[in-house]
Amino acid sequence: MKVAIIGAGNVGQALTTTFTRAGHEVTLAAANPEHAREAADALGASAAQSNAEAVSDADLVILAVPATELGDIASNLERELTGKVVVDVSNRPTPDPTGPGTSIAEELQVRLPKSRVVKAFNTLFASRQADPVVAGVPVDGFVAGDDEQAKTEILDVLDGLGFRPVDAGPLAAARTLEGMAWLNINRNLSGGSWQDAYVLVGPDADIVSDN
């Protein structure tokens, strides 16, 4: 699969590591093309000179940028992203409980009405995005989306990357996923290891550990 990842920071590099390890063809783009090239060279990916170039022939586009940058990206790439599956991995810098009550992913879908927006990877720290197994157990990769075909595609991708894919429901469920991310972030801000991840357990959970 041809994957375009916009953003060459910690998250973009972590996801590039995981996708290239699984055999996908990854193209990185960043606001600073030189930064994208350096990261791509180090991680076995390709680099693009612009976001538009990166997404032009991509099967899957991952927006690994802060939520504050999504508006500009959507405005600049709306035509190029038509019909494509677009994965939002972001969380709000400071969640506002009195805010509009929608998720970043839902807002992105409004900005990209002809794209198929899916929420994924946002509950995972970069450390786990790059290494989805803890103590022999694959960590959960939650996916939310309104386009069932796009959501199924991302669930299958997560499975192939080594995560345990979890269907979180419609795109509105991204509100819950963004809250879950902030619970984990707040815990680790208090002295955590930044290695934590969610793993659902229960009578129907398929948990396999090497320990």
TATAUR-V921847 format. One record per residue. N is the residue number from 1. PSI is psi in degrees with one decimal (* if undefined). Layout:
N_PSI ; N_PSI
//
This chain:
1_139.6 ; 2_119.5 ; 3_127.0 ; 4_126.0 ; 5_116.9 ; 6_116.2 ; 7_118.8 ; 8_29.3 ; 9_-157.2 ; 10_-45.6 ; 11_-46.7 ; 12_-41.4 ; 13_-37.7 ; 14_-45.3 ; 15_-34.5 ; 16_-42.9 ; 17_-46.9 ; 18_-42.2 ; 19_-42.3 ; 20_-36.8 ; 21_-33.4 ; 22_1.0 ; 23_8.6 ; 24_153.5 ; 25_109.0 ; 26_134.0 ; 27_125.8 ; 28_143.7 ; 29_151.9 ; 30_165.4 ; 31_-34.8 ; 32_103.5 ; 33_-31.3 ; 34_-37.9 ; 35_-42.3 ; 36_-41.3 ; 37_-43.8 ; 38_-43.9 ; 39_-43.1 ; 40_-43.3 ; 41_-37.9 ; 42_-24.7 ; 43_4.7 ; 44_27.2 ; 45_-178.9 ; 46_160.3 ; 47_145.8 ; 48_153.7 ; 49_-16.0 ; 50_162.7 ; 51_-41.2 ; 52_-40.4 ; 53_-40.2 ; 54_-40.4 ; 55_-6.8 ; 56_-44.7 ; 57_23.3 ; 58_143.1 ; 59_-27.5 ; 60_135.8 ; 61_127.0 ; 62_124.3 ; 63_93.4 ; 64_59.0 ; 65_162.1 ; 66_151.3 ; 67_-31.0 ; 68_-16.2 ; 69_-8.0 ; 70_-35.7 ; 71_-47.0 ; 72_-40.8 ; 73_-43.7 ; 74_-41.7 ; 75_-40.4 ; 76_-24.3 ; 77_12.7 ; 78_-44.7 ; 79_-45.0 ; 80_-26.0 ; 81_2.9 ; 82_126.1 ; 83_-9.6 ; 84_154.2 ; 85_123.1 ; 86_121.1 ; 87_123.8 ; 88_124.4 ; 89_9.4 ; 90_164.8 ; 91_154.8 ; 92_141.0 ; 93_-42.5 ; 94_95.0 ; 95_137.7 ; 96_107.3 ; 97_-14.5 ; 98_9.9 ; 99_-163.9 ; 100_-12.8 ; 101_12.8 ; 102_165.6 ; 103_163.9 ; 104_-41.4 ; 105_-40.8 ; 106_-40.1 ; 107_-37.8 ; 108_-39.3 ; 109_-37.1 ; 110_-39.6 ; 111_-24.6 ; 112_68.0 ; 113_-21.8 ; 114_7.3 ; 115_167.5 ; 116_95.6 ; 117_134.1 ; 118_140.9 ; 119_128.1 ; 120_159.7 ; 121_-9.9 ; 122_-21.9 ; 123_-0.8 ; 124_134.1 ; 125_159.8 ; 126_-35.3 ; 127_-37.1 ; 128_-26.4 ; 129_-33.2 ; 130_-21.6 ; 131_93.7 ; 132_16.2 ; 133_129.6 ; 134_122.3 ; 135_38.8 ; 136_2.5 ; 137_125.1 ; 138_133.6 ; 139_159.8 ; 140_134.8 ; 141_103.0 ; 142_139.3 ; 143_129.2 ; 144_139.6 ; 145_154.4 ; 146_-24.9 ; 147_108.5 ; 148_-37.3 ; 149_-43.7 ; 150_-41.4 ; 151_-43.1 ; 152_-39.6 ; 153_-43.9 ; 154_-36.6 ; 155_-42.6 ; 156_-39.1 ; 157_-46.2 ; 158_-41.1 ; 159_-44.0 ; 160_-22.9 ; 161_-12.3 ; 162_1.5 ; 163_165.0 ; 164_109.3 ; 165_137.6 ; 166_119.7 ; 167_111.7 ; 168_-4.9 ; 169_-154.4 ; 170_172.9 ; 171_-28.5 ; 172_-23.4 ; 173_-12.5 ; 174_-25.4 ; 175_-43.5 ; 176_-42.4 ; 177_-38.9 ; 178_-34.6 ; 179_-39.2 ; 180_-39.6 ; 181_-42.5 ; 182_-28.5 ; 183_-45.9 ; 184_-42.6 ; 185_-47.4 ; 186_-37.5 ; 187_-42.4 ; 188_-21.9 ; 189_-21.5 ; 190_22.4 ; 191_22.6 ; 192_-179.1 ; 193_-9.1 ; 194_29.8 ; 195_-0.8 ; 196_156.9 ; 197_158.0 ; 198_137.8 ; 199_110.6 ; 200_137.4 ; 201_154.1 ; 202_178.9 ; 203_-24.4 ; 204_1.3 ; 205_134.2 ; 206_80.4 ; 207_123.8 ; 208_123.6 ; 209_146.2 ; 210_-8.9 ; 211_*
//
